Amino acid sequence: MSRAIKHLLIGGLIMTMAVPTITTANESDLNLTIVNPPNLYDPSPNGYSTAVIVPAGARVAYISGQGGQDATGGLSPDFAVQVKQAYANLRSALDALGAKPDQVAKLTVFVVDHDMSKLGVLTESVKEMFGDTLPAQTLIPVPKLAVDPMLFEVEAVVMLK
C-alpha cells in the first residue's frame, strides 16, 4: 500500500508521519488468480480449483444459496433438473450484480444424500457454466435442505468489478 507523508503542527513542533492512503484497483487489475499447486491433486477435472485469490481493491458479493426452484417456486423431483435450474438461478443472480461466471471465487454446494452418481451431474454443470475458470468449491453432503423436495443448493462468493 502506498503511503502519504503528513505534517502535523503540535505544540509548536512539526511532526512528520507516514499514513496509508486509499487506493483502488483498475478494472483491468480485477481478475481472479486461480492456484492449483503442482504438489496437490489437480481438481480441475472435477470442476473446481484448489484456491482462488481475489485482488486487493475488489468488492466482494455473497450470493445466498440457490436451489432448483423455477420462477413459480416449483421443484422437479429429478436431481439433474434441480442442479441445472439452480445454476440458471445462480446465473440470474450474477446478472443482477453485473457479474460474469469468471468473477466467482468460491462455491459451496449442498447435496442431499450425496453419492458418486451425483458427482458427474455436478461436474458437468460446473464446467458448463465456468469453463476453464473454475472457482474454489466445497461440496457438503446433507440429509435435507430448507424445503423437503430440495435436493441441491449452491451459494457463491463473487468478485465485483
C-alpha positions, 0 to 999 in steps of 0.5 A: 500500500502506498503511503502519504507523508503528513505534517502535523503542527503540535505544540509548536513542533512539526511532526512528520508521519507516514499514513496509508492512503486509499487506493483502488484497483483498475478494472483491468487489475480485477481478475481472479488468480486461480492456484492449483499447486503442482504438489496437490491433486489437480481438481480441475477435472472435477470442476473446481480449483484448489484456491482462488485469490481475489485482488486487493481493491475488489468488492466482494458479493455473497450470493445466498444459496440457490436451489432448483426452484423455477420462477413459480417456486416449483421443484422437479423431483429429478436431481439433474433438473434441480442442479441445472435450474439452480445454476440458471438461478445462480446465473440470474443472480450474477446478472443482477450484480453485473457479474460474469461466471469468471468473477466467482471465487468460491462455491459451496454446494449442498447435496442431499444424500450425496453419492458418486452418481451425483458427482458427474451431474455436478461436474458437468454443470460446473464446467458448463457454466465456468469453463476453464475458470473454475472457482474454489468449491466445497461440496457438503453432503446433507440429509435435507435442505430448507424445503423437503423436495430440495435436493441441491443448493449452491451459494457463491462468493463473487468478485465485483468489478 
